[in-house]
């Protein structure tokens, strides 16, 4: 079945630095990838939708300059958290689709210290 | 926009009993309703889904029912086992994947199966 690989699984960074999270579709070409953020004991909140070769569409309230999304190929999308602060600490999850359902990555636990 | 409500937020059952989780959605244009199981520190895993052209779907111990008129859908787990313990999320979208069909998640249910 469809597999989405997300890396890293865990990352700790210092406040003010940037962190990049990768999401790869391993056995299919993902025309669209979604990025979610999940706080402890809460649901998944959609941050943005990225389509290959075009700019991402961000949900209301999500800072596009803070959360940079690049979808340069049909198998790779990246989320960069720029100038990270402790309040950016969260669980980030990607999802990929080709039009036949949604496949989720395993998530990235980001801790900003 | 679409809103998905989920109840209960926590559910504790004895091993072997059944568990039912219910969701309601607001957008009548929604036509795809998946259910996900999420274990601690992991991404969501699809366990069953249903499209709006059917009212019920079953896969071994898991079943989903859909009432389009009432905009309700429910997850039924029979003969629960301790390994069923996890957080379960319902979701809704206007299509089966694709660029314009965002998945909107419910608030989640923490299911605890007591041995």
Interface residues (C-beta under 8 A of the other chain):
Chain A: X6 X31 X32 X34 X41 X42 X43 X44 X45 X46 X49 X51 X91 X93 X95 X97 X98 X99 X100 X101 X102 X104 X105 X106 X107 X109
Chain B: X34 X36 X41 X42 X43 X44 X45 X46 X49 X89 X95 X96 X97 X98 X99 X101 X102 X103 X104 X105 X106 X107 X108
